[in-house]
Amino acid sequence: MKHLFLCLLIGAGLCASAQADTAKAPYLRFPELPPLQLLLPDSTTYFTKANVPANMPVLYMLFDPNCSHCQHETEEIMAHKEEFSNIQIVMVAMARVSFDEVNYFVRRFKLDELKHVVVGKDMTYFMISFYPIHNFPFLAAYDGKGKLITVSEGSIGMDKVLGFFNGK
């Protein structure tokens, strides 16, 4: 009887650990640069993972143009634009946001002046299902090989964001 109980206990433990792995968020199960398909503000062109420059670190920023924290984070990025010049920044708005709002956001922060910044809309809601987002802005940092460094939710200082890429 003791052996049967022990076998059941071990079996339950194995099942629980197997379920824990599948319960992880997709970005943890697949810690590489995810596929994405962003509709750009011209509403005809798409930006995909294939458009990300090779061997360049990437910062995904999921945002809402009407979010004051997102606006502040964008102001901070622009204030440190030289330090971000070797990092591809991909700013992702959700499909429910209008292109008028996205275009206003791009103009307001002069994002179109930076070649390494792309702003688009996730029309398929892929990113919101890949990352468990509770607060905007949501940042996901990837190294030059496309491997996840870390994620962060809410406003965060640029020294910390840049530190993601410098191993700090």
Buried (B, 14 or more C-beta within 10 A) or exposed (E): EEEEEEEEEEEEEEEEEEEEEEEEEEBEEEEEBBEBBBBBBEEEEEBEBEEBEEEBBBBBBBBBBEBEBBBEBBEBBBEBBEBBEEBBBBBBBBEEBEBEBBBEBBEEBEBEEBEBBBBBBBEEEBBBEBBBBEEBBBBBBBBBEBEBBEBBBEBBEBEEBBBBBEEE
